[in-house]
Amino acid sequence: MKASNSLKSLKNKPGSQVVRRRGRVYVINKLNPRFKARQG
């Protein structure tokens, strides 16, 4: 998992999805799994 300051920058990567689960915001990326993040 690569730490990032904001999820907005990860949102623009190709193949990434922003998902809300259990009150947390996650970024998952099937193409490049290195860009995973959690906020909240």
Helices and strands as residue ranges (DSSP letters): H 7-11, E 16-21, E 24-29, E 37-39
